[in-house]
Amino acid sequence: MRLDPYSLHLFVAAAEEGSIARAAEREHIAASALSRRIADLEHALGAKLLVRSTRGIELTEAGHCVFERGARIEEELRTLVKDVWKLSGSVVGTVRLCANASAIVGELPERLQTFKRAYSAVNIALQEQRSWEVIRACVDDRADVGIAVASEGAPKGLESWHFATDPLLVLLPTEHPLAARQRLGFKEVAASGLVGIQAGGALDQLIHEKAEMAQVPLRIGVTVNSFDAACRMVQAGLGAAIVPTSAATAYAGSTAFERRELAEPWADRELRLYALRKEPRLRAVELLIETLKR
C-alpha cells in the first residue's frame, strides 16, 4: 500500500470544509482534480472515506479515523521537513521538469547549467511536452516544475512566474516574394503558404484561431512535429513558417532562410514557470524555481 501525502492533505481539507467545492477553492485546485485525489486515497486504503450529497460531504467511520490521524500526520511531516532542512546543508534529490519545445531550444539549457553548477547532487528529470500537457502534468503532480506558453486559463491550483519573452517571427525561404520586406502582417504570410508545426499544439491552435478571426484561408503545404524540421522545410523552399524566436535562434548562423518580424500584437509571447501550490515544497524544487525565474 502506498499513500500520497498530498492526497491526504486534500482529504483533510475537504473534511474540514465539509465540501469538495469549498476545499478545492481553499487549496486552489479544480474540484474534479481534488475529487480524483480522494478517490485514489480511498482506493489505496480500500475503504470509503466520505459520502457525497447535495448538502456537501459526510465522513464515514473510516473517514473520521483518517481525518483525525491525517491531520496529525500532516503536522508531523511539516515538522520533519523543516528539521531535516535545518540539519542538512546539502541539496539532493530529483526534480521532475516538463518544458515545451520553445523553452528547450531557447534559454532553458543555460539556466539548467547554472543550477547544476550550484547544486550538482540534484538530478533533473526533463521531459519535452506540449504546453497543455505541461500544465496537466503540473496539476496532476507528475511534474514538480513546468515551462509553457502563458495561459490565462491556467488552473487555480498552480503558482506561476515569468520565465522568458519569446515573440513569434516569420521564417522565409531566401527567394520568397515577401523577403524584401522587414515587417509582415499575418494575412499576407498565411496567404503565401505555411509550414505547419505540431498539429494541435499551442502555436498551431493560435495560428488557426487568428486565421479564422481574420477570415484568411490557411494554405499549409506540409506539417511537421518539431521546430528543427520546420526550419529545414523553409530552407527547402516549401513555405514560410511562424515560429518562436528561440527556434530561429538555434539556426543563428544559417543563411538558408530569412527572418522577418511578425507585425501583430499577439506575436508577443511569454513563457512561464508553473508549479503545483504546495507547502512545504522540496528544497531542490524551490531552488530550481528561483534559478529559472526572472
N, C-alpha and C positions, 0 to 999 in steps of 0.2 A: 504494500500500500504506500502511495506517495501523495502527501498533502502539499498543496501550494499555499504558501503564506499569504500571497496577495488575494487569493480566493477566500481564504479565511477572514482576511481583513474586510472584504466586501460583504461577506455574510454578517459579520458583527455590525457593520454599518447599517445593513438592511434591518437587522433585529432591533437596533437602537431607534431607527426611524419608524419602524412599523410599516414600511412601504418600500417597494423596489424603486419606484419613480423618485421618491424623496432621497433615498440613499444614492441613486445614480447622480442626481443633481448635486448632492453634497460632495461626492467623490469625483465629480467632473468626468463622468463616463456615460456612455449610452446605456439606457435601461436594458436593452436587449443583450448587450455585452455583459452587464452585471448579472442578469438572469442566467446567462450561459455559464458564467463562472460558478454560480451557486449550484447549478445542475451538475457541473463537473465535480464539485466538492461532495455533493450527495452521492454521486457515483463512486467516488474514491472511498467514502465511508460506508457505502452500502446501506444507507438509511435516509428516509425522508426527513428533511430538517424543517420545512415550513409548508404551510397550506395557503395558497393564494385565494383571495376572494375579492369582491367588489369593494370591500371596506379596507383592503390592504392585505397584510400577511399575518398569519398566526403561527407561532413556533410549535412544533411537535415536542414530545418529551425529549427525544434525541436532540432537537434543535435547541432547547433550553440548556442542555448539557454542553453542547458545542459553543453556545453563546457565552456562557459563564467562563468556561475554561479557555475559549478562544481569546477573550479579552485579556486574560492573564498572560496567555502565550504571546500575544502581540506586544504587551509591555515588556516581557522578558526578552523578546527578540530585539526591540529597540535598545534596551539596555545593553544587551550582548554586543550589538554592532558598535555602539559608542565606546564600550570598554575595550574592544579589540582595536579600534582605531587609535585609542589613546596609547595602548601598549605597543603597537607596531608602527614603526616609521616607514615601512616599505609598502609599496602599492603593487599588488599582484592580481591575477585573475584573468578572465576572458570577457571581453566586451563584444556583444553582437551588434554589428553595424550594418545597416541596409542603406544603400545610396542609389540614386538614379544615375544614368549614364553621363549626364551633364557634369555632375559633381566628380565622377571618377576620372573623366578625361580633363577636368578643369583643375580646381585648386585643392582637391582632397589629398592627392599623393604628398604634396609638400607639407601640408598640415599634419598628416599622419607621421611623416618623417620627423617633424618637430616633437610630436608626442612620444614617439618611440625612443628618441634620444634621451628624453627626460625620464621615461618610465619603461625601460627595456624589458621588465619582467611581465608586462601586460601583453596578452595576446589579443589581436584584433581579428575577429572572425567577420570578414567583409563579404557581403553578398550584393550583387547588382540586381536591382528590381526597377520596375516602372514606378512612377511617383505614387499612383494609387495603391500599389502593392506595398510600398514603403510605409505609407500611412496605416494600412491594415495590419502590417507586421508589428508596428508600434502599439496599436490598440490592443492586439491580441497577445502582447507581451512576448512575441517571438523575436523582437529586436529591442535592444537597450537604447539605441540611438538610430534615428533615420534622417536622411537628407533627401528632400523632394522639392518640387516646384511649390511655391507658396500657394496655399489653398484657403479661400475664405470659408469653406465649409468643413474645415478640419474639426474632428470630434472634440468635445469639451474636455475629455479626459487627458488631452495631450498638452504639454508645455512646448513652447516654440521660441526659437531665437534666429536672428539673421545669420546666414552662412556666407552668401555671396550674391552679387548682382551679375546676371548672365543674360544680357539682352540678345534678342534674335537678330540675325543678319541674313543676307541673301548671298548664296554662292552661285556663280555663273560660269559656264564654260568660257574660255578666253575669247572666242569668236562670237559670243552671244550678242544679238542686236541691242540688248539693254545694258551691255557692259560699258557703253560710252557715258552713262550717267552715274553719278556718285550716290544719289538718294533715289530709292524706288518705292512706289506705292504697292500695296498688296494686290490690288486689282490687276495691274499690268503684269506682275510676276506670276500670279495664278493663271492668267490667261495665256501666258507664254509656254506653259508646260512645266510640271513639277516632278521631282523625285520624291515619292512618299517615304516616310520614315516611321517604323514601329506602328503598324496599323492598330488603332485602338488605344495608343499611348496618349499621354497628356498633350504633347505637341501636335500629334495627328488630329486629336479631337478639337484642339484650338483652331487649327487651320480650317477644318471643315465647318466649324461654327462661324468663323469670320467670313468664309466664302458664302455661307447661307445668308448671313446678315447683309452682305454686300451684293447678294444676288449675282454672284460670279460663278459660272460653271468651272469646276476644278478639272484640269487636264493632267492626270497623273499617269505617266508612261510606265513607270516601274516603281515597286515598293520594296524597301529593304529593311532589315532589322537593326541596323547599327549606324551610328554617325560615320564611322570609318567607311562603311560600304556606300553610304550616301555621297561622301566626298569623292570616292572612286567613280561613281556613276556620273557625277558632274564633270569630273576630269575627262571622262569618255564622251562627253557631249550629249548625254541622254536627258538633259533637262536642268533646270535650276533647282535649288534646294533652299528651304528656310531652316536654318539650324541655329543652335545657341552659339554665342561667341566662343565658349570653351571648346566646342567641337572643331571650329575652324582654326583655333589657336594650335591644336595638335598638329596641324599641317602648316605651321607658320612659315616654313621655308619654301613651300610649294609655289610654283608659278604656273601650275596647270589649270588654275581657275582664278576667277576674280571675286573679291569680297566687296559687297556694297551694303550700305545702311538701309534697313527696312524702316521707312518713314511712317510708322504707325504708332499711336500711343500705347497699344497693347504689346508692342515689341519689347518693352522694358520688362524683364522677368527677374524675379527674385527666387533664390534657393534658400530654404530654411531648414534648420535643425528641428527635429521633433523627438520627444521622449515622453513616455507614459508618466503621468504625475505620480510620484512615489515619495514616501517619507519613512525611513531614510533611504537614500539612493546609494548604491555601492560607490565607494570612493573612486575606483577606477573609472566608472561611468561619469561621475561628476567632473573628474579631471579631464576626461576626453572632451566633454561638452565645453568646458572652459577653454580648451585648446582650439577647438574647431570654430567656436562662435566669434564674430567680430562685430 
